[in-house]
Amino acid sequence: MAVTGRRGAWRWAVAVWLVLVAVAGGLTLWWQDSAEPQRHGWEESAPTPSLPEGWQSACAAATPDENGEVLCFFRTR
């Protein structure tokens, strides 16, 4: 009869543990949904700046590399 008591105690412990895990998971999701959304670093980035006026003529004298690509630098200030 002692073995049956231990089995019953183990089943109770496992059942209580499962209920606690389910309740804690539900509360976590509820609290997470109620919180304000968090911003990530990549969401706060500035838009890509546009090229300055006349960039085509400034790059016309550049020599292309072996792949046919040209690298131009602009300084605005």
C-alpha beads as a LAMMPS data file, in Angstrom:
LAMMPS data file: protein, C-alpha beads

77 atoms
76 bonds

1 atom types
1 bond types

-500.0 500.0 xlo xhi
-500.0 500.0 ylo yhi
-500.0 500.0 zlo zhi

Masses

1 110.0

Atoms # bond

1 1 1 0.000 0.000 0.000
2 1 1 2.972 2.313 0.479
3 1 1 3.873 2.004 -3.222
4 1 1 0.363 3.043 -4.249
5 1 1 0.661 6.088 -1.962
6 1 1 3.954 7.080 -3.545
7 1 1 2.552 6.653 -7.038
8 1 1 -0.408 8.790 -6.125
9 1 1 1.891 11.456 -4.653
10 1 1 4.016 11.459 -7.812
11 1 1 0.957 11.787 -10.011
12 1 1 -0.295 14.658 -7.873
13 1 1 3.102 16.377 -8.052
14 1 1 3.272 15.980 -11.826
15 1 1 -0.299 17.215 -12.267
16 1 1 0.326 20.272 -10.074
17 1 1 3.579 20.988 -11.931
18 1 1 1.818 20.783 -15.323
19 1 1 -0.939 23.131 -14.155
20 1 1 1.633 25.626 -12.839
21 1 1 3.591 25.534 -16.104
22 1 1 0.421 26.080 -18.151
23 1 1 -0.711 28.979 -15.951
24 1 1 2.749 30.592 -15.986
25 1 1 2.912 30.307 -19.786
26 1 1 -0.519 31.864 -20.142
27 1 1 0.376 34.734 -17.824
28 1 1 3.625 35.317 -19.696
29 1 1 1.799 35.614 -23.021
30 1 1 -0.878 37.837 -21.494
31 1 1 1.663 40.201 -19.917
32 1 1 3.755 40.243 -23.094
33 1 1 0.740 41.223 -25.211
34 1 1 -0.289 43.957 -22.779
35 1 1 3.176 45.569 -22.766
36 1 1 4.039 48.275 -25.263
37 1 1 5.903 46.986 -28.309
38 1 1 9.655 47.174 -28.016
39 1 1 11.649 48.835 -30.753
40 1 1 14.696 47.141 -32.169
41 1 1 17.849 48.900 -33.296
42 1 1 17.295 48.192 -36.970
43 1 1 13.839 49.790 -36.819
44 1 1 15.301 53.117 -35.738
45 1 1 17.712 53.488 -38.654
46 1 1 17.530 56.542 -40.867
47 1 1 16.505 56.265 -44.520
48 1 1 19.236 55.880 -47.129
49 1 1 20.310 59.325 -48.325
50 1 1 19.823 60.127 -51.993
51 1 1 22.686 60.863 -54.364
52 1 1 23.608 64.543 -54.831
53 1 1 22.804 66.475 -57.988
54 1 1 25.283 65.941 -60.827
55 1 1 26.654 62.624 -59.582
56 1 1 26.724 61.185 -63.120
57 1 1 29.167 63.840 -64.366
58 1 1 31.353 63.481 -61.259
59 1 1 31.735 59.742 -61.853
60 1 1 32.247 59.998 -65.621
61 1 1 36.041 60.223 -65.294
62 1 1 36.295 57.184 -62.972
63 1 1 37.971 54.080 -64.360
64 1 1 35.968 50.849 -64.048
65 1 1 37.545 47.802 -62.398
66 1 1 37.851 44.323 -63.949
67 1 1 34.137 43.688 -63.239
68 1 1 33.066 46.928 -64.919
69 1 1 32.066 48.593 -61.641
70 1 1 32.999 52.140 -60.663
71 1 1 33.470 53.462 -57.127
72 1 1 32.791 57.167 -56.506
73 1 1 33.073 59.129 -53.258
74 1 1 31.086 62.290 -52.486
75 1 1 31.738 64.812 -49.795
76 1 1 28.830 67.111 -49.034
77 1 1 30.436 69.378 -46.447

Bonds

1 1 1 2
2 1 2 3
3 1 3 4
4 1 4 5
5 1 5 6
6 1 6 7
7 1 7 8
8 1 8 9
9 1 9 10
10 1 10 11
11 1 11 12
12 1 12 13
13 1 13 14
14 1 14 15
15 1 15 16
16 1 16 17
17 1 17 18
18 1 18 19
19 1 19 20
20 1 20 21
21 1 21 22
22 1 22 23
23 1 23 24
24 1 24 25
25 1 25 26
26 1 26 27
27 1 27 28
28 1 28 29
29 1 29 30
30 1 30 31
31 1 31 32
32 1 32 33
33 1 33 34
34 1 34 35
35 1 35 36
36 1 36 37
37 1 37 38
38 1 38 39
39 1 39 40
40 1 40 41
41 1 41 42
42 1 42 43
43 1 43 44
44 1 44 45
45 1 45 46
46 1 46 47
47 1 47 48
48 1 48 49
49 1 49 50
50 1 50 51
51 1 51 52
52 1 52 53
53 1 53 54
54 1 54 55
55 1 55 56
56 1 56 57
57 1 57 58
58 1 58 59
59 1 59 60
60 1 60 61
61 1 61 62
62 1 62 63
63 1 63 64
64 1 64 65
65 1 65 66
66 1 66 67
67 1 67 68
68 1 68 69
69 1 69 70
70 1 70 71
71 1 71 72
72 1 72 73
73 1 73 74
74 1 74 75
75 1 75 76
76 1 76 77
